[in-house]
Amino acid sequence: MAVQDDDGDFDDLGLAFGDGSDQSEIIYSPDPVSQRLRLLSDQNPWHHSGSVPTTLAPPTERPLARILWQKMLDDGLLRWHIVLGPRRVGKTTVLYQTVAHLLDAGIERHRIWWLRLDHPLLVDVALADVARSVIASVPDVSPERPIFLFLDEVTYADDWDLWLKTFHDERWPVRIAATSSASAALRKRRQDSGVGRWREISLAPCLVSEAMQFVATPPPQPQHEAPLGASLADQLRRLEEGTTSSLDSSEAARLLMLIGGFPELLLHAGQARVPPEYGPLADDSPFTEALVAAQLSLREDAVERAVYKDIPQAFQIDNPMMLERLLYVLAGQVAQLLSSSNIAADLRLAEATVERYLAYLEAAFIVFTLPNYAGSEAKVQRRGRKVYFVDSAVRSAVLQRGLAPLRNPSESGHLVENMAASALHSLATQAGVRLYHWRERSNEVDLVYDDLRAPLAFEITSSALHDLSGLRALIRRHDRFAGNAYLVGRELPVTHPSESTDGIGTLPWDMFLTSVSNLAEAAMTARLGGTG
């Protein structure tokens, strides 16, 4: 039995493995140490069974799950990995699937430990004490035979960044992968703690190539269609002239627009099948029910828990209801120029408070803002921003739109542009590229992808007759976009800028999203130094 030391920790958990494969002799009692002991046993079911339950590690994997386990085994730099992203995006599932891969690779079950650090029994225990206890419980631990620690919601642990720094610098015999639902706490860490010690890996909502696994029959095999290191311009040039939308990718794009890029919700809705666009649909149809359930789930988990738990926990906000009111206002102004002064007047807040709250919402992966492209950083900082949601369906959940996104064509314009922006934002994050919009006088362009190798400009439309004056004005003002500008719409074919008289090409909306999705996966793989 574990005995609590004078200093209040539990260095010896009393985990007797015997032959190194069983914890069945653990005796439970009501004292706190034994409760923690039982908790650790419950959180690591593979210690008993030798495998991860499929309810925790389902067979459909996000790309990160196919890479992360390799990096934990082979990373010569010995960096830890912290997976960041919004709630419900699949961070915990990716880590469970990583555990499953490690077991399949021959790592002994008792060398793999899961710690859910937002659990009430662990939040008041020093991370080092838990790690020390785990190491002491496993025989023959060494840098060559390390413990694999999975720290779910790592930022709930006090001084988590200092302890991760200590584990790395003192060469503790551990390999670490962790998750956090909000980057807010990460941004508050000591400035030098993570440098050279861990990677922050962004896990965005699913993009089109992933969503196709849920709607295509049979599901496509996971693969990189984009070569590692390719630019988005290269990827788009590979598209065949005259190609139009495909059924599977178009259906997957609509599913993402309505349900959102959250794996569990996609799986449920994909089984119900996506209905024809704006066609008649009964209130009790399977997809209608899936859409309503998804909005309720997103509102509870992706919105309310972030607004009323994650952000207040990181920043000690006294009035989270005002944060939710701001989010509602932002949802009504998506893809529009953001005026902090006007919002502050409407909400009766100081403008500085609006800016601070907006930063919190960005840190929680709910919204992001795009500055106005100007060709110089000094001008960029002085000019207007536009706001988008990291996932379009979260906007619908914030506004409580119900079935309107399915039945009302007027909703589609905002959702289509938001989807394009969020997909390109995901790629930009992985590839280290700046993303902007552009506006000068009456001329504007929705998205400017400022890749130094080949910058691109995109205007997103719901109509094939969309005005091209904004793209033409951008090209005149910044000639680096000549031959690198596209109109993106759902009914447009592939035409390349090099083949048009004005240097502006066209792209089907779903093929644009698929190209961006494939490249984002390839960029993540390249960033982690893997091969996929």
SEMAR-975440 format. One line per field, with one value per residue (C-alpha): y, z, x; residue number from 1; chain. Coordinates in steps of 0.02 Angstrom, whole numbers, always signed. Example, Ala and Ser with C-alpha at 12.3 -4.5 7.8 and 13.67 -1.06 7.14 Angstrom:
// residues 2
Y = -225, -53 .
Z = +390, +357 .
X = +615, +684 .
k = 1, 2 .
c = A, A .
END
This chain:
// residues 532
Y = +0, +173, +278, +467, +551, +693, +819, +763, +677, +492, +445, +260, +215, +33, -28, -207, -274, -444, -506, -331, -354, -351, -232, -346, -357, -173, -154, -4, +99, +267, +363, +492, +398, +238, +335, +405, +231, +165, +313, +279, +97, +147, +272, +139, -10, -83, -125, -263, -308, -269, -166, -1, -19, +27, +149, +250, +217, +191, +123, +284, +390, +571, +595, +647, +478, +392, +499, +542, +368, +360, +527, +468, +317, +394, +578, +600, +778, +708, +843, +825, +847, +956, +938, +1096, +1121, +1156, +1039, +887, +897, +727, +769, +637, +507, +540, +507, +345, +289, +332, +218, +80, +102, +94, -68, -139, -87, -195, -69, -157, -110, -56, +72, +170, +282, +395, +540, +646, +799, +893, +753, +815, +688, +746, +935, +965, +845, +903, +833, +781, +678, +580, +555, +501, +375, +302, +285, +202, +75, +6, -104, -71, +103, +195, +324, +176, +99, +253, +277, +346, +477, +540, +698, +741, +926, +959, +1144, +1101, +1047, +1182, +1239, +1113, +1206, +1207, +1022, +980, +1086, +992, +822, +871, +959, +830, +688, +598, +428, +481, +522, +640, +680, +800, +891, +1059, +1123, +1303, +1383, +1519, +1434, +1394, +1575, +1620, +1503, +1561, +1628, +1512, +1353, +1268, +1322, +1165, +1056, +1030, +1054, +1131, +1035, +1116, +993, +1087, +1023, +894, +958, +885, +743, +679, +705, +597, +449, +473, +496, +404, +223, +138, +262, +316, +249, +380, +452, +610, +676, +825, +797, +847, +1025, +1069, +1242, +1271, +1352, +1191, +1088, +1192, +1187, +998, +1003, +954, +1095, +1087, +972, +1003, +953, +771, +692, +627, +786, +898, +793, +796, +986, +1007, +890, +995, +1156, +1092, +975, +1039, +954, +855, +668, +599, +713, +680, +493, +504, +623, +533, +374, +469, +529, +710, +764, +857, +1043, +1141, +999, +954, +863, +802, +867, +689, +631, +552, +695, +830, +745, +730, +916, +971, +853, +918, +1099, +1060, +964, +1102, +1234, +1138, +1075, +1190, +1353, +1349, +1245, +1355, +1516, +1464, +1346, +1351, +1538, +1586, +1452, +1528, +1712, +1726, +1813, +1867, +1890, +1752, +1793, +1952, +1844, +1743, +1903, +1958, +1789, +1808, +1980, +1911, +1769, +1898, +1991, +1844, +1887, +2072, +2207, +2209, +2372, +2352, +2527, +2492, +2326, +2406, +2538, +2407, +2298, +2444, +2385, +2471, +2445, +2372, +2243, +2193, +2169, +2067, +1956, +1933, +1873, +1747, +1679, +1661, +1573, +1450, +1406, +1472, +1618, +1692, +1860, +1906, +2072, +2174, +2135, +2288, +2230, +2292, +2241, +2420, +2453, +2285, +2325, +2487, +2423, +2328, +2145, +2020, +1885, +1702, +1547, +1404, +1293, +1356, +1245, +1322, +1490, +1410, +1338, +1508, +1590, +1440, +1433, +1264, +1201, +1369, +1319, +1170, +1259, +1441, +1483, +1654, +1566, +1481, +1634, +1663, +1477, +1448, +1592, +1543, +1364, +1423, +1541, +1410, +1279, +1400, +1456, +1275, +1256, +1422, +1367, +1204, +1281, +1439, +1555, +1719, +1732, +1898, +1978, +2133, +2291, +2459, +2588, +2495, +2348, +2190, +2010, +1879, +1782, +1818, +1671, +1754, +1608, +1684, +1551, +1583, +1701, +1667, +1768, +1694, +1769, +1653, +1659, +1574, +1636, +1602, +1784, +1857, +2023, +2005, +2188, +2155, +2025, +2137, +2284, +2178, +2122, +2303, +2357, +2206, +2125, +1973, +1904, +1909, +1730, +1679, +1732, +1624, +1638, +1493, +1437, +1282, +1280, +1332, +1220, +1216, +1350, +1402, +1584, +1553, +1509, +1662, +1835, +1925, +1804, +1746, +1562, +1474, +1327, +1217, +1249, +1067, +1041, +1197, +1131, +958, +1030, +1136, +987, +872, +1003, +1039, +855, +852, +1012, +937, +781, +883, +992, +838, +766, +612, +523, +491 .
Z = +0, -41, +109, +108, +152, +276, +133, +75, -88, -129, -198, -175, -251, -205, -383, -379, -557, -519, -693, -762, -834, -697, -567, -508, -331, -295, -136, -131, +22, +52, +92, -39, -86, -122, -219, -329, -348, -406, -522, -607, -630, -705, -824, -892, -941, -1054, -898, -870, -1046, -1150, -1273, -1285, -1292, -1463, -1378, -1333, -1491, -1637, -1801, -1901, -1868, -1895, -1984, -1824, -1744, -1885, -1854, -1669, -1605, -1725, -1661, -1481, -1523, -1642, -1600, -1573, -1510, -1364, -1377, -1294, -1397, -1343, -1449, -1450, -1518, -1477, -1375, -1464, -1602, -1558, -1459, -1326, -1456, -1551, -1392, -1357, -1535, -1507, -1355, -1463, -1593, -1459, -1391, -1567, -1588, -1440, -1298, -1134, -1067, -896, -978, -1048, -926, -948, -828, -847, -755, -742, -632, -455, -375, -475, -492, -320, -340, -409, -581, -527, -384, -500, -628, -494, -426, -597, -634, -465, -497, -658, -653, -759, -817, -907, -1045, -1165, -1089, -1042, -975, -1104, -1013, -1088, -998, -1044, -1009, -950, -913, -764, -670, -567, -640, -780, -892, -761, -732, -917, -928, -780, -854, -1014, -945, -810, -933, -835, -917, -994, -1164, -1155, -1260, -1190, -1236, -1197, -1249, -1243, -1288, -1161, -1021, -1140, -1187, -1002, -972, -936, -1097, -1114, -1041, -1202, -1316, -1384, -1262, -1338, -1498, -1499, -1628, -1688, -1714, -1809, -1847, -1987, -2163, -2321, -2352, -2175, -2183, -2339, -2228, -2147, -2303, -2446, -2480, -2464, -2365, -2457, -2396, -2299, -2410, -2448, -2618, -2592, -2597, -2438, -2456, -2600, -2606, -2622, -2791, -2850, -2785, -2878, -3040, -3034, -3050, -3221, -3326, -3341, -3191, -3092, -2919, -2868, -2777, -2627, -2593, -2622, -2501, -2373, -2388, -2356, -2208, -2133, -2164, -2076, -1940, -1912, -1917, -1755, -1781, -1666, -1738, -1917, -1892, -1826, -1962, -2101, -2061, -2087, -2259, -2317, -2403, -2570, -2555, -2496, -2541, -2437, -2278, -2139, -1964, -1902, -2038, -1977, -2043, -1969, -1801, -1820, -1863, -1712, -1598, -1667, -1635, -1457, -1427, -1501, -1400, -1238, -1268, -1393, -1335, -1158, -1082, -1164, -1112, -937, -891, -999, -1020, -841, -775, -873, -850, -695, -785, -665, -793, -925, -979, -1059, -1151, -1222, -1275, -1368, -1454, -1510, -1584, -1674, -1747, -1823, -1900, -1972, -2130, -2097, -2044, -1856, -1761, -1578, -1537, -1607, -1518, -1356, -1370, -1404, -1257, -1143, -1118, -1132, -1301, -1215, -1132, -1300, -1371, -1220, -1229, -1415, -1381, -1256, -1385, -1509, -1379, -1349, -1535, -1560, -1677, -1772, -1853, -2017, -2036, -2195, -2317, -2350, -2413, -2256, -2075, -2012, -2119, -2077, -1892, -1919, -2028, -2006, -1966, -2013, -1895, -1934, -1834, -1825, -1871, -1968, -1875, -1709, -1776, -1810, -1634, -1557, -1650, -1616, -1800, -1788, -1962, -2049, -2119, -2203, -2271, -2297, -2448, -2372, -2235, -2359, -2410, -2236, -2206, -2374, -2348, -2167, -2219, -2349, -2223, -2085, -2202, -2265, -2085, -2037, -2180, -2140, -1959, -2010, -2149, -2058, -2185, -2148, -2198, -2232, -2315, -2424, -2432, -2510, -2536, -2619, -2676, -2574, -2585, -2461, -2430, -2462, -2430, -2416, -2456, -2496, -2631, -2723, -2644, -2685, -2678, -2669, -2688, -2622, -2705, -2713, -2891, -3053, -3103, -2959, -2989, -3014, -2987, -2815, -2880, -3027, -2910, -2797, -2947, -3003, -2828, -2792, -2953, -2860, -2868, -3058, -3114, -2933, -2909, -2908, -2897, -2792, -2808, -2798, -2981, -3059, -3159, -3142, -3251, -3225, -3214, -3346, -3471, -3439, -3514, -3347, -3249, -3138, -3127, -3058, -2938, -2881, -2696, -2644, -2746, -2670, -2496, -2538, -2605, -2449, -2339, -2421, -2411, -2227, -2188, -2286, -2200, -2028, -2075, -2138, -1982, -1871, -1979, -2024, -2184, -2151 .
X = +0, +61, +111, +102, +266, +287, +293, +120, +168, +157, +326, +290, +122, +148, +119, +182, +185, +257, +297, +279, +105, -25, -96, -236, -166, -200, -302, -420, -463, -547, -388, -331, -173, -267, -399, -262, -190, -358, -379, -213, -263, -431, -350, -231, -341, -205, -105, -234, -289, -135, -237, -331, -521, -591, -708, -553, -451, -572, -502, -531, -377, -333, -165, -76, -112, -18, +136, +148, +192, +339, +405, +391, +497, +622, +640, +827, +798, +695, +565, +397, +239, +92, -64, -171, -345, -527, -634, -707, -576, -502, -344, -375, -423, -260, -162, -257, -224, -40, -42, -116, +21, +156, +83, +78, +259, +309, +321, +280, +110, +174, +292, +143, +51, -100, -133, -289, -228, -393, -461, -505, -388, -238, -255, -180, -34, +133, +167, +342, +272, +159, +298, +421, +296, +263, +448, +479, +340, +416, +572, +726, +678, +819, +841, +849, +691, +590, +416, +293, +188, +25, -32, -211, -252, -76, -103, -214, -58, +28, +194, +172, +295, +433, +412, +417, +574, +648, +604, +693, +846, +880, +852, +718, +685, +520, +445, +296, +144, +14, -146, -223, -394, -338, -175, -213, -118, +24, +42, +58, +203, +381, +449, +599, +525, +473, +614, +698, +601, +429, +333, +160, +58, -103, -247, -382, -557, -560, -537, -616, -493, -524, -713, -720, -677, -848, -956, -868, -913, -794, -688, -531, -365, -263, -128, -31, -81, +32, +221, +311, +372, +255, +177, -10, +22, +107, -38, -167, -69, -80, -271, -333, -403, -592, -619, -777, -836, -834, -981, -881, -781, -933, -1036, -894, -880, -1066, -1055, -915, -1011, -1168, -1101, -924, -755, -770, -740, -875, -1008, -951, -961, -1139, -1199, -1104, -1197, -1360, -1298, -1295, -1457, -1466, -1434, -1586, -1702, -1857, -1812, -1927, -1900, -1877, -1757, -1594, -1487, -1600, -1588, -1399, -1385, -1487, -1389, -1224, -1271, -1324, -1163, -1054, -1142, -1115, -938, -853, -934, -1001, -860, -730, -818, -867, -724, -566, -547, -596, -477, -333, -371, -482, -626, -762, -901, -894, -1071, -1003, -877, -1021, -1111, -955, -946, -1127, -1087, -935, -1039, -1156, -1009, -912, -812, -841, -721, -703, -732, -683, -745, -919, -930, -871, -1008, -1141, -1088, -1047, -870, -703, -622, -469, -582, -656, -481, -428, -583, -557, -380, -449, -572, -430, -322, -465, -471, -647, -612, -466, -436, -354, -261, -270, -129, -23, +146, +233, +214, +201, +48, -29, -30, -125, -265, -429, -456, -590, -652, -690, -734, -609, -757, -908, -1031, -977, -1039, -1209, -1208, -1166, -1310, -1423, -1471, -1558, -1605, -1576, -1404, -1488, -1641, -1595, -1483, -1444, -1345, -1230, -1128, -1057, -1028, -943, -821, -790, -751, -626, -544, -535, -460, -329, -296, -263, -140, -55, -32, +53, +157, +211, +130, +41, -142, -231, -379, -357, -459, -415, -551, -697, -590, -570, -511, -567, -405, -221, -104, +66, +181, +351, +379, +215, +86, -96, -257, -433, -605, -741, -912, -1080, -1108, -1013, -1050, -951, -863, -675, -633, -558, -435, -389, -358, -247, -144, -121, -72, +41, +101, +170, -9, -14, -47, -80, -262, -419, -607, -673, -854, -962, -1013, -848, -728, -538, -459, -278, -223, -90, -227, -337, -322, -328, -217, -361, -409, -561, -579, -724, -752, -735, -575, -499, -541, -472, -308, -287, -330, -202, -67, -105, -79, +84, +142, +108, +205, +352, +349, +362, +499, +397, +357, +172 .
k = 1, 2, 3, 4, 5, 6, 7, 8, 9, 10, 11, 12, 13, 14, 15, 16, 17, 18, 19, 20, 21, 22, 23, 24, 25, 26, 27, 28, 29, 30, 31, 32, 33, 34, 35, 36, 37, 38, 39, 40, 41, 42, 43, 44, 45, 46, 47, 48, 49, 50, 51, 52, 53, 54, 55, 56, 57, 58, 59, 60, 61, 62, 63, 64, 65, 66, 67, 68, 69, 70, 71, 72, 73, 74, 75, 76, 77, 78, 79, 80, 81, 82, 83, 84, 85, 86, 87, 88, 89, 90, 91, 92, 93, 94, 95, 96, 97, 98, 99, 100, 101, 102, 103, 104, 105, 106, 107, 108, 109, 110, 111, 112, 113, 114, 115, 116, 117, 118, 119, 120, 121, 122, 123, 124, 125, 126, 127, 128, 129, 130, 131, 132, 133, 134, 135, 136, 137, 138, 139, 140, 141, 142, 143, 144, 145, 146, 147, 148, 149, 150, 151, 152, 153, 154, 155, 156, 157, 158, 159, 160, 161, 162, 163, 164, 165, 166, 167, 168, 169, 170, 171, 172, 173, 174, 175, 176, 177, 178, 179, 180, 181, 182, 183, 184, 185, 186, 187, 188, 189, 190, 191, 192, 193, 194, 195, 196, 197, 198, 199, 200, 201, 202, 203, 204, 205, 206, 207, 208, 209, 210, 211, 212, 213, 214, 215, 216, 217, 218, 219, 220, 221, 222, 223, 224, 225, 226, 227, 228, 229, 230, 231, 232, 233, 234, 235, 236, 237, 238, 239, 240, 241, 242, 243, 244, 245, 246, 247, 248, 249, 250, 251, 252, 253, 254, 255, 256, 257, 258, 259, 260, 261, 262, 263, 264, 265, 266, 267, 268, 269, 270, 271, 272, 273, 274, 275, 276, 277, 278, 279, 280, 281, 282, 283, 284, 285, 286, 287, 288, 289, 290, 291, 292, 293, 294, 295, 296, 297, 298, 299, 300, 301, 302, 303, 304, 305, 306, 307, 308, 309, 310, 311, 312, 313, 314, 315, 316, 317, 318, 319, 320, 321, 322, 323, 324, 325, 326, 327, 328, 329, 330, 331, 332, 333, 334, 335, 336, 337, 338, 339, 340, 341, 342, 343, 344, 345, 346, 347, 348, 349, 350, 351, 352, 353, 354, 355, 356, 357, 358, 359, 360, 361, 362, 363, 364, 365, 366, 367, 368, 369, 370, 371, 372, 373, 374, 375, 376, 377, 378, 379, 380, 381, 382, 383, 384, 385, 386, 387, 388, 389, 390, 391, 392, 393, 394, 395, 396, 397, 398, 399, 400, 401, 402, 403, 404, 405, 406, 407, 408, 409, 410, 411, 412, 413, 414, 415, 416, 417, 418, 419, 420, 421, 422, 423, 424, 425, 426, 427, 428, 429, 430, 431, 432, 433, 434, 435, 436, 437, 438, 439, 440, 441, 442, 443, 444, 445, 446, 447, 448, 449, 450, 451, 452, 453, 454, 455, 456, 457, 458, 459, 460, 461, 462, 463, 464, 465, 466, 467, 468, 469, 470, 471, 472, 473, 474, 475, 476, 477, 478, 479, 480, 481, 482, 483, 484, 485, 486, 487, 488, 489, 490, 491, 492, 493, 494, 495, 496, 497, 498, 499, 500, 501, 502, 503, 504, 505, 506, 507, 508, 509, 510, 511, 512, 513, 514, 515, 516, 517, 518, 519, 520, 521, 522, 523, 524, 525, 526, 527, 528, 529, 530, 531, 532 .
c = A, A, A, A, A, A, A, A, A, A, A, A, A, A, A, A, A, A, A, A, A, A, A, A, A, A, A, A, A, A, A, A, A, A, A, A, A, A, A, A, A, A, A, A, A, A, A, A, A, A, A, A, A, A, A, A, A, A, A, A, A, A, A, A, A, A, A, A, A, A, A, A, A, A, A, A, A, A, A, A, A, A, A, A, A, A, A, A, A, A, A, A, A, A, A, A, A, A, A, A, A, A, A, A, A, A, A, A, A, A, A, A, A, A, A, A, A, A, A, A, A, A, A, A, A, A, A, A, A, A, A, A, A, A, A, A, A, A, A, A, A, A, A, A, A, A, A, A, A, A, A, A, A, A, A, A, A, A, A, A, A, A, A, A, A, A, A, A, A, A, A, A, A, A, A, A, A, A, A, A, A, A, A, A, A, A, A, A, A, A, A, A, A, A, A, A, A, A, A, A, A, A, A, A, A, A, A, A, A, A, A, A, A, A, A, A, A, A, A, A, A, A, A, A, A, A, A, A, A, A, A, A, A, A, A, A, A, A, A, A, A, A, A, A, A, A, A, A, A, A, A, A, A, A, A, A, A, A, A, A, A, A, A, A, A, A, A, A, A, A, A, A, A, A, A, A, A, A, A, A, A, A, A, A, A, A, A, A, A, A, A, A, A, A, A, A, A, A, A, A, A, A, A, A, A, A, A, A, A, A, A, A, A, A, A, A, A, A, A, A, A, A, A, A, A, A, A, A, A, A, A, A, A, A, A, A, A, A, A, A, A, A, A, A, A, A, A, A, A, A, A, A, A, A, A, A, A, A, A, A, A, A, A, A, A, A, A, A, A, A, A, A, A, A, A, A, A, A, A, A, A, A, A, A, A, A, A, A, A, A, A, A, A, A, A, A, A, A, A, A, A, A, A, A, A, A, A, A, A, A, A, A, A, A, A, A, A, A, A, A, A, A, A, A, A, A, A, A, A, A, A, A, A, A, A, A, A, A, A, A, A, A, A, A, A, A, A, A, A, A, A, A, A, A, A, A, A, A, A, A, A, A, A, A, A, A, A, A, A, A, A, A, A, A, A, A, A, A, A, A, A, A, A, A, A, A, A, A, A, A, A, A, A, A, A, A, A, A, A, A, A, A, A, A, A, A, A, A, A, A, A, A, A, A, A, A, A, A, A, A, A, A, A, A, A, A, A, A, A, A, A, A .
END
